[in-house]
Every structure is written in C-alpha cells, then in structure tokens.
Amino acid sequence: MKFTLLVIDDEKNIRDGLAANFELEDYNVKTAASGQEGLDLISKGDIDLVITDLRMNGISGEEVLERVATETPGIPVIVLTGHGSIDSAVDAMRHGAYDFLTKPLNLDQLNLIVKRALEGHRMKLEHEELKNQLSRMDAFKNMTGNSPVMQKIQEVIKKAASSKANVLITGESGVGKEVVARSIHELSARHDKSLVNVHCAALSETLLESELFGHEKGAFTGADHLAKGRFELAHGGTIFLDEIGEINKSVQIKILRVLQERKFERVGGEQTIEVDVRVVAATNRNLEEEIKKGNFREDLYYRLNVVHIHVPPLRERKEDLPLLIARFLEEFNNENGKKIKGFESKAKAAMFKYDWPGNIRELKNCVESAVVMCSGDEIMLEDLPPNVSKESAENTISIPLGITLDEAEKIIIQQNLAANRNNKSRTAEVLDIGRKTLQRKLADWEIEE
C-alpha cells in the first residue's frame, strides 16, 4: 500500500525539501502553501498523513489540526514548530496531534515518526475493513440459501445497498422480504442509524398517517402529547414500509411528497419537517395490476421501484430446503433442550414434496412443531403437521414382487427424479445419497432423465 502525505508550510524551501525527501522514501506527496489550501486537499480525500507548520498566515496549524480531528478523524497530524513555540506544540499534542518536531528538522527523526504513524494508520484501516467484512457477512446471516436465485438476490442487495436508491421488494407472504430489507440497511452507509419498520396493513388510515408522520398535541381526540412519526424517527437511516400495497390514496399522496421533497408536516401541525430517509418498501400484491384498477398511484410506484428485488416462493427454490431445515432444527433444538439429529427418509421426502404455500414462515413453524412432537433423536413422518405428512401417503412408489434389488433401486431413483422434476441435487438429498453416487448410478443405467 502506497501512502499519500500532505505537507502544509508557507515556506517554499521547506515545503519542496520535505516533498523531495518523502518521494525518495516512496510516498505519494502533495503540498500546500497555506492552511486553507491544505484543508481543501484533505476534503477531497486520499490523504493518509498530514505534516503542517504550526505558525502560518491565515489558517494556522492549530486550526488545521482541529479541523482534521473533527472532520476526518483517524488521519495522523505531525506538527512542525520553531524552538520558541514548544508550549504551543505541546498544546497541539493535547488536542490530538500525533507528534511534533522542532525546526531545523532532523529528517531521519521525521522519517521515523512518519513511518510509525503510518503503521498505526494502516492497522486502523485494516481493522475497519475487517469490521466491514464481518458486517457484510452478518447482513446475510438470516438469508439462508445457496440456490442460484438467492445468490443473485444477494448480489442485487449489495449493489442497491451502496446506493441511495429506493427499493421495492416483491414476493408472496412469508418469503423473507423483511430479511432482505434488513440486509440492505445493514450493508448501506446508514447501517449505524435506525431501521424503522412500519407494517402498513396492520393500521387504519387515521392511525397509519399519524404513525408515519407524527401528530401535534390536540390534533385529534386522545392526542394528549406531541408524537414524532416513523419518518422523523428514521432520519439519517432507513424506513421499511411493509405491505405498501394496502395503503389508501390519501396516504399514498403524502408518502409521494416525502419521496419527492424530503419534507412533511405532522398531523395537526404547520411546521415543515425535513428528513433524510432511505425508503425500502415491500408488497405481496402486483402493483402494476393495482395501478390498472385505480388502487395505487403510478407516480408513487415509479418512485418506489427504482431497484426491484423479487423474492421467489420456497416451492421454486427447494434446493435451499436442506440449509433452511438444518438452521431451524438447530434453533429449536437449543430452545427446547433437545438433540435431534435430523429427519428420517419418509419425513424428509414429505417435506421436499410439499409446496409450502406459507413459504419460509410455514417451514419454520413446521420444524418447530416437529421438534416439539419428536420423542426420539430423529424426526419421523408422524411428527410432522398433518398437512405436510399427508404428502407422503399420497405419493408412494409401487415396487413389484420378484424383482432384483438393483431393479428396485432403479425404480426408486427414477420415480424420485420424476417427482423432483429431474433435480439431481434435490433427489440425492431426499434419498440420502451423494450427488456423485446418483450420477454414477444413472450413468450405469444409461438414464439421462
């Protein structure tokens, strides 16, 4: 890593001499003839260390130090001063300077101080990068699944999170739209601010307006105090509007104004409040159809739908079932003090066959129920909820008497392949065999599908 140094000094000879010295030490060097010029360069970024004279016309070295400490904390500042200003240099140390050196300068000593300061700066940068990497990993900790569609969604989330664009998340109930919204927030530059959730369908029109925008004291019966709304509470952060398709036209207009102008008034109030909020919305409705029916404003739809993320139902990504089941099994084993190892083959087959209309929410409920009902170390078919276990009874394989084990195995594998729409990974998981073993058997039998 090649560091960039900034030398601020109103004496040209000192400025140029230091620049030549540090370039020989293989640093990138920028110079400034005044405090203001130096601050302008710092504001543009890419400065790793500042060396500034303490006494300069205009903005002094003390002011440069103060501005760096306030506006770009973490950049080390080394102060240069004359013998008559030692007290000022010591005072600068108390205000955050990394070190000071008196003129005339000892370049060997200065080079050593710079090297030591940059080493500390490098360690801080590496630490911050590690924290960011861990944060990015944590952002997807609740988004279980490695299917191609989930990998693609994670890539879109990463791109969307780094922008300021509003995001619209669509998908059936229970697919995990809130998890996507949380991941966007945690990966964004707003992650240290609030993520405020609003379930729009759970509130009446009057309550929703007050919930979103707040109200003044006396605005309506029961409003005995001023209340800040969710948009105000989310200032600097993200607001997640779940089930946005359920709100009526009057509230839609007010949300549109916030998106366009970043301002609103509380219910019963006249003061205009400005906010900086990133909006993520979600719905299980087809908003384009709702627009045609006159139920949803087209202009609001396009304001929300800058980045669109569609989360598919669980039945369309059943290859994620093993990971989801394992995660929920571990969670409910811990909750219930059990040590269940897994699911027996019939129970596993039933879970793969079931279409999960309630999606991940229903799957989680199913695993919790099965863990509670299980009395051994393996979940049996009868431990599953009736709507899931019946899939096994309705989908059986008939094997004639008098055939060989090899022929019976061939029938079982072919029938499971057909039931799983030729998905070899899913079939191998249901049959509890390796995918390579399955492929080898199909090759031996010369079966392509």
C-alpha positions as CSV (number, residue, x, y, z in Angstrom):
1,M,0.0,0.0,0.0
2,K,1.5,3.3,-1.1
3,F,0.5,6.1,1.3
4,T,-0.1,9.8,0.4
5,L,1.4,12.5,2.6
6,L,0.3,16.2,2.7
7,V,2.9,18.8,3.6
8,I,1.5,22.2,4.6
9,D,4.0,25.0,5.0
10,D,4.1,28.6,3.8
11,E,7.9,28.5,3.3
12,K,8.5,27.1,-0.2
13,N,12.0,25.8,0.6
14,I,10.8,23.7,3.5
15,R,7.8,22.6,1.5
16,D,9.7,21.5,-1.5
17,G,12.5,19.9,0.5
18,L,10.2,17.8,2.5
19,A,8.3,16.7,-0.6
20,A,11.6,15.6,-2.2
21,N,12.6,13.7,1.0
22,F,9.3,11.8,1.2
23,E,9.3,11.0,-2.5
24,L,12.7,9.3,-2.0
25,E,11.0,7.3,0.8
26,D,8.5,6.1,-1.8
27,Y,5.5,8.1,-0.6
28,N,3.0,10.0,-2.7
29,V,3.3,13.6,-1.7
30,K,1.0,16.6,-2.0
31,T,1.9,20.1,-0.9
32,A,0.0,23.2,0.2
33,A,1.3,26.7,0.8
34,S,-1.5,27.7,3.3
35,G,-3.8,26.1,5.8
36,Q,-6.8,26.7,3.6
37,E,-5.2,25.1,0.6
38,G,-4.3,22.1,2.8
39,L,-7.8,21.8,4.1
40,D,-9.2,21.8,0.5
41,L,-6.9,19.0,-0.4
42,I,-7.8,17.0,2.7
43,S,-11.6,17.4,1.9
44,K,-11.0,15.7,-1.5
45,G,-9.8,12.6,0.3
46,D,-6.9,10.2,-0.3
47,I,-4.7,11.8,2.4
48,D,-3.2,9.3,4.9
49,L,-1.0,11.7,7.0
50,V,-0.6,15.5,7.4
51,I,2.6,17.4,8.2
52,T,1.8,21.0,9.0
53,D,3.7,24.0,10.2
54,L,2.2,25.5,13.4
55,R,2.6,29.2,12.6
56,M,1.2,30.3,9.2
57,N,-0.6,33.3,8.0
58,G,-4.4,32.8,7.6
59,I,-5.5,29.4,8.9
60,S,-2.9,28.3,11.4
61,G,-1.6,24.8,12.0
62,E,-3.7,24.6,15.2
63,E,-6.8,25.3,13.1
64,V,-5.8,22.6,10.6
65,L,-5.3,20.1,13.4
66,E,-8.7,21.0,14.9
67,R,-10.5,20.6,11.5
68,V,-8.8,17.3,10.7
69,A,-9.7,15.9,14.2
70,T,-13.3,17.0,13.7
71,E,-13.9,16.3,10.0
72,T,-11.5,13.5,9.1
73,P,-10.7,11.7,12.4
74,G,-8.1,9.0,12.1
75,I,-5.6,10.9,9.9
76,P,-2.4,11.4,11.9
77,V,-1.2,15.0,12.1
78,I,2.5,15.8,12.7
79,V,3.2,19.4,13.8
80,L,6.3,21.4,12.9
81,T,7.3,24.3,15.1
82,G,10.2,26.7,16.0
83,H,12.1,26.4,19.3
84,G,10.1,29.4,20.6
85,S,6.8,27.7,20.2
86,I,7.3,24.5,22.2
87,D,4.4,25.3,24.5
88,S,2.1,25.6,21.5
89,A,3.4,22.2,20.1
90,V,2.7,20.5,23.5
91,D,-0.8,22.1,23.5
92,A,-1.3,20.7,20.0
93,M,-0.4,17.2,21.3
94,R,-3.2,17.5,23.8
95,H,-5.6,18.4,21.0
96,G,-4.8,15.3,19.0
97,A,-1.6,15.8,17.1
98,Y,0.3,12.5,16.6
99,D,3.7,14.1,17.4
100,F,5.7,17.4,16.9
101,L,9.2,18.2,15.7
102,T,11.1,21.5,16.1
103,K,12.9,23.3,13.3
104,P,15.6,23.0,12.0
105,L,14.3,19.5,11.2
106,N,16.1,16.2,11.7
107,L,14.9,14.3,8.6
108,D,15.9,10.9,9.9
109,Q,13.9,11.5,13.0
110,L,10.9,12.9,11.0
111,N,11.0,9.8,8.7
112,L,10.9,7.5,11.7
113,I,7.9,9.4,13.2
114,V,6.1,9.3,9.8
115,K,6.8,5.6,9.4
116,R,5.5,4.8,12.9
117,A,2.3,7.0,12.4
118,L,1.5,5.4,9.1
119,E,1.9,1.9,10.5
120,G,-0.7,2.7,13.1
121,H,-2.9,4.3,10.4
122,R,-2.6,1.1,8.3
123,M,-3.6,-1.1,11.2
124,K,-6.7,1.1,11.8
125,L,-7.6,0.9,8.1
126,E,-7.2,-2.9,8.2
127,H,-9.3,-3.1,11.4
128,E,-12.1,-1.0,9.8
129,E,-12.0,-3.2,6.7
130,L,-12.3,-6.3,8.9
131,K,-15.2,-4.8,10.7
132,N,-16.9,-4.0,7.4
133,Q,-16.3,-7.6,6.1
134,L,-17.8,-9.0,9.3
135,S,-20.7,-6.6,8.9
136,R,-21.3,-7.7,5.4
137,M,-21.2,-11.4,6.5
138,D,-23.7,-10.6,9.3
139,A,-26.0,-8.8,6.9
140,F,-26.8,-12.2,5.2
141,K,-26.8,-14.3,8.3
142,N,-30.6,-14.7,8.3
143,M,-30.8,-15.1,4.5
144,T,-30.3,-18.9,4.3
145,G,-29.9,-20.4,0.9
146,N,-27.3,-21.0,-1.8
147,S,-29.6,-21.6,-4.8
148,P,-28.7,-19.5,-7.9
149,V,-31.7,-17.2,-7.4
150,M,-30.7,-16.4,-3.8
151,Q,-27.1,-15.8,-4.9
152,K,-28.4,-13.4,-7.5
153,I,-30.6,-11.6,-4.9
154,Q,-27.6,-11.1,-2.6
155,E,-25.6,-9.6,-5.5
156,V,-28.5,-7.1,-6.2
157,I,-28.7,-6.3,-2.5
158,K,-25.0,-5.4,-2.4
159,K,-25.4,-3.1,-5.3
160,A,-28.6,-1.5,-4.0
161,A,-27.1,-1.0,-0.5
162,S,-24.2,1.0,-1.8
163,S,-26.6,3.5,-3.5
164,K,-29.2,5.9,-2.2
165,A,-31.9,4.5,-4.4
166,N,-35.3,3.4,-3.0
167,V,-36.0,-0.3,-3.2
168,L,-39.2,-2.2,-3.9
169,I,-39.3,-5.9,-2.7
170,T,-42.0,-8.1,-4.0
171,G,-42.9,-11.7,-3.2
172,E,-45.5,-13.9,-1.5
173,S,-46.2,-13.7,2.2
174,G,-43.5,-15.5,4.3
175,V,-40.7,-15.4,1.7
176,G,-38.5,-13.2,3.8
177,K,-39.0,-9.7,2.4
178,E,-38.2,-8.1,5.8
179,V,-34.9,-10.0,5.9
180,V,-34.0,-8.5,2.5
181,A,-34.8,-5.0,3.8
182,R,-32.7,-5.5,6.9
183,S,-29.7,-6.7,4.8
184,I,-30.0,-3.7,2.5
185,H,-29.9,-1.4,5.6
186,E,-27.0,-3.2,7.3
187,L,-24.9,-3.1,4.2
188,S,-25.5,0.6,3.5
189,A,-23.7,3.7,4.7
190,R,-26.7,4.2,7.0
191,H,-26.1,1.0,9.0
192,D,-25.2,2.9,12.2
193,K,-28.6,4.7,12.1
194,S,-32.1,3.4,12.7
195,L,-34.0,0.9,10.6
196,V,-37.7,1.7,11.3
197,N,-40.3,-0.8,10.4
198,V,-43.9,0.0,9.5
199,H,-46.5,-2.7,8.8
200,C,-48.9,-0.7,6.8
201,A,-51.7,-3.3,6.6
202,A,-51.9,-3.5,10.4
203,L,-53.1,0.1,10.8
204,S,-56.2,2.0,9.9
205,E,-56.0,5.1,7.6
206,T,-56.0,7.6,10.5
207,L,-53.6,5.6,12.6
208,L,-51.2,5.0,9.7
209,E,-51.0,8.7,8.8
210,S,-50.2,9.6,12.5
211,E,-47.8,6.7,12.7
212,L,-45.9,7.7,9.6
213,F,-45.8,11.5,10.1
214,G,-46.5,12.0,13.8
215,H,-49.0,14.4,15.3
216,E,-49.2,17.6,17.3
217,K,-50.7,17.7,20.8
218,G,-54.5,18.2,20.4
219,A,-54.5,17.1,16.7
220,F,-57.4,14.7,17.4
221,T,-59.2,13.1,20.3
222,G,-56.7,11.3,22.5
223,A,-53.6,13.2,21.1
224,D,-52.5,14.5,24.6
225,H,-48.9,14.9,23.6
226,L,-46.7,15.6,20.6
227,A,-45.6,12.4,18.9
228,K,-42.8,12.0,16.3
229,G,-43.7,9.9,13.3
230,R,-41.7,6.9,11.8
231,F,-40.3,9.1,9.0
232,E,-38.9,11.5,11.6
233,L,-37.5,8.7,13.8
234,A,-35.8,7.2,10.7
235,H,-33.9,10.4,9.9
236,G,-30.5,9.5,8.6
237,G,-31.4,5.9,8.4
238,T,-33.9,3.6,6.6
239,I,-37.7,3.2,6.8
240,F,-39.2,-0.1,5.8
241,L,-42.8,0.1,4.6
242,D,-44.1,-3.4,4.6
243,E,-47.3,-4.2,2.7
244,I,-47.2,-0.8,0.9
245,G,-49.9,-2.1,-1.5
246,E,-52.5,-1.9,1.3
247,I,-52.4,1.9,1.9
248,N,-55.1,4.2,0.5
249,K,-54.7,7.0,-1.9
250,S,-54.6,9.9,0.6
251,V,-51.7,8.4,2.5
252,Q,-50.0,7.5,-0.9
253,I,-50.0,11.2,-1.8
254,K,-48.3,12.2,1.4
255,I,-45.6,9.4,1.1
256,L,-45.0,10.6,-2.5
257,R,-44.4,14.1,-1.3
258,V,-41.8,12.8,1.2
259,L,-40.1,10.9,-1.6
260,Q,-40.1,13.9,-3.9
261,E,-39.3,16.8,-1.5
262,R,-38.0,15.0,1.7
263,K,-40.4,17.1,3.8
264,F,-43.8,16.8,5.5
265,E,-45.9,18.2,8.4
266,R,-47.2,16.3,11.4
267,V,-50.9,15.7,11.6
268,G,-52.5,18.9,13.0
269,G,-49.2,20.8,12.6
270,E,-48.0,23.6,10.4
271,Q,-44.2,23.3,10.9
272,T,-42.5,21.7,7.9
273,I,-40.0,18.9,8.8
274,E,-37.2,17.9,6.5
275,V,-35.8,14.4,6.6
276,D,-33.1,12.3,5.0
277,V,-34.5,8.8,4.8
278,R,-33.9,5.8,2.5
279,V,-37.2,4.1,1.7
280,V,-37.5,0.3,1.2
281,A,-41.0,-0.9,0.5
282,A,-42.4,-4.4,0.2
283,T,-45.7,-5.9,-1.1
284,N,-47.2,-9.3,-1.9
285,R,-49.5,-7.5,-4.4
286,N,-48.9,-7.0,-8.1
287,L,-48.7,-3.2,-8.0
288,E,-48.9,-2.8,-11.8
289,E,-52.3,-4.6,-11.7
290,E,-53.3,-2.3,-8.7
291,I,-52.4,0.7,-10.8
292,K,-54.7,-0.5,-13.6
293,K,-57.5,-1.0,-11.1
294,G,-57.0,2.6,-9.8
295,N,-55.9,1.4,-6.4
296,F,-52.3,2.5,-6.5
297,R,-50.7,5.7,-7.8
298,E,-48.4,5.2,-10.8
299,D,-46.1,8.1,-9.8
300,L,-45.6,6.6,-6.3
301,Y,-44.9,3.2,-7.8
302,Y,-42.1,4.5,-10.0
303,R,-40.6,6.5,-7.1
304,L,-40.5,3.3,-5.0
305,N,-39.5,0.9,-7.8
306,V,-36.0,2.3,-8.5
307,V,-34.4,-1.0,-7.6
308,H,-36.7,-4.1,-7.8
309,I,-36.0,-7.3,-5.9
310,H,-38.4,-10.2,-6.3
311,V,-38.1,-13.0,-3.7
312,P,-39.4,-16.3,-5.2
313,P,-41.6,-18.6,-3.2
314,L,-40.0,-21.6,-1.5
315,R,-41.5,-24.1,-3.9
316,E,-39.4,-22.5,-6.7
317,R,-36.1,-22.9,-4.8
318,K,-36.5,-26.2,-2.9
319,E,-32.7,-26.8,-3.2
320,D,-32.5,-24.3,-0.3
321,L,-34.6,-26.6,1.9
322,P,-31.7,-28.6,3.5
323,L,-30.0,-25.5,4.7
324,L,-33.2,-23.9,6.0
325,I,-34.3,-27.1,7.7
326,A,-30.8,-27.5,9.4
327,R,-30.9,-23.9,10.6
328,F,-34.4,-24.2,12.1
329,L,-33.6,-27.6,13.6
330,E,-30.6,-26.2,15.4
331,E,-32.6,-23.2,16.6
332,F,-35.4,-25.3,18.1
333,N,-33.1,-27.9,19.4
334,N,-31.5,-25.2,21.5
335,E,-34.8,-23.7,22.5
336,N,-36.3,-27.0,23.7
337,G,-33.1,-28.6,25.1
338,K,-33.2,-31.5,22.6
339,K,-30.5,-33.2,20.5
340,I,-32.5,-34.3,17.4
341,K,-30.1,-35.3,14.7
342,G,-32.3,-34.9,11.7
343,F,-35.3,-36.3,9.7
344,E,-35.9,-39.9,8.7
345,S,-36.3,-40.5,5.0
346,K,-40.1,-40.5,4.8
347,A,-40.3,-37.3,6.7
348,K,-37.7,-35.8,4.5
349,A,-39.4,-36.9,1.4
350,A,-42.7,-35.4,2.6
351,M,-41.1,-32.1,3.3
352,F,-39.5,-32.0,-0.2
353,K,-42.8,-32.9,-1.8
354,Y,-44.8,-30.3,0.0
355,D,-45.2,-26.9,-1.8
356,W,-45.0,-24.7,1.3
357,P,-47.8,-22.1,0.4
358,G,-46.8,-20.2,3.6
359,N,-43.1,-20.3,2.5
360,I,-40.3,-19.9,5.0
361,R,-42.6,-18.8,7.8
362,E,-44.6,-22.1,7.4
363,L,-41.4,-24.2,7.1
364,K,-40.1,-22.6,10.4
365,N,-43.4,-23.4,12.1
366,C,-43.3,-27.0,10.8
367,V,-39.8,-27.6,12.1
368,E,-40.7,-26.1,15.5
369,S,-43.8,-28.3,15.7
370,A,-41.9,-31.4,14.7
371,V,-39.1,-30.8,17.3
372,V,-41.7,-30.4,20.0
373,M,-43.6,-33.6,18.9
374,C,-40.5,-35.7,18.4
375,S,-39.7,-38.1,21.2
376,G,-36.5,-39.7,19.8
377,D,-33.3,-38.4,18.1
378,E,-34.8,-38.4,14.6
379,I,-38.0,-36.7,13.4
380,M,-40.4,-39.2,12.0
381,L,-43.2,-38.8,9.4
382,E,-45.9,-38.8,12.2
383,D,-44.1,-35.9,14.0
384,L,-44.8,-33.6,11.0
385,P,-48.0,-31.5,10.9
386,P,-50.8,-33.4,9.1
387,N,-50.9,-31.1,6.0
388,V,-47.2,-31.9,5.4
389,S,-47.2,-35.6,6.4
390,K,-50.1,-36.4,4.1
391,E,-47.8,-35.7,1.1
392,S,-46.0,-39.0,1.8
393,A,-49.2,-41.0,1.9
394,E,-50.5,-39.5,-1.3
395,N,-47.2,-40.0,-3.2
396,T,-46.0,-43.6,-2.9
397,I,-43.9,-45.8,-5.1
398,S,-45.1,-49.3,-6.1
399,I,-42.4,-52.0,-6.5
400,P,-43.5,-55.4,-7.9
401,L,-42.6,-58.6,-6.1
402,G,-39.9,-60.8,-7.6
403,I,-37.6,-58.1,-9.0
404,T,-33.9,-57.7,-8.0
405,L,-32.6,-55.1,-5.6
406,D,-30.9,-53.4,-8.5
407,E,-34.1,-53.1,-10.4
408,A,-36.0,-51.9,-7.3
409,E,-33.3,-49.3,-6.7
410,K,-33.7,-48.2,-10.3
411,I,-37.4,-47.7,-9.9
412,I,-37.0,-45.7,-6.7
413,I,-34.4,-43.4,-8.2
414,Q,-36.4,-42.9,-11.4
415,Q,-39.6,-42.1,-9.5
416,N,-37.9,-39.6,-7.2
417,L,-36.2,-37.9,-10.1
418,A,-39.6,-37.5,-11.8
419,A,-41.2,-36.2,-8.6
420,N,-38.4,-33.7,-8.2
421,R,-38.5,-32.6,-11.9
422,N,-35.1,-34.1,-12.7
423,N,-33.4,-32.0,-10.0
424,K,-30.5,-34.3,-9.1
425,S,-29.3,-32.4,-6.1
426,R,-32.8,-32.5,-4.5
427,T,-33.2,-36.2,-5.4
428,A,-29.9,-37.1,-3.8
429,E,-30.9,-35.1,-0.7
430,V,-34.2,-37.0,-0.4
431,L,-32.6,-40.4,-1.0
432,D,-29.8,-39.5,1.5
433,I,-27.0,-40.3,-1.0
434,G,-24.3,-38.3,-2.6
435,R,-24.9,-36.4,-5.8
436,K,-21.9,-38.2,-7.4
437,T,-23.3,-41.6,-6.4
438,L,-26.6,-40.7,-8.0
439,Q,-24.9,-39.5,-11.2
440,R,-22.8,-42.7,-11.3
441,K,-25.9,-44.9,-11.0
442,L,-27.7,-43.0,-13.7
443,A,-24.7,-43.4,-16.0
444,D,-24.5,-47.1,-15.3
445,W,-28.2,-47.5,-16.2
446,E,-27.8,-45.1,-19.1
447,I,-30.6,-42.9,-17.8
448,E,-30.4,-39.3,-18.9
449,E,-33.7,-38.1,-17.3
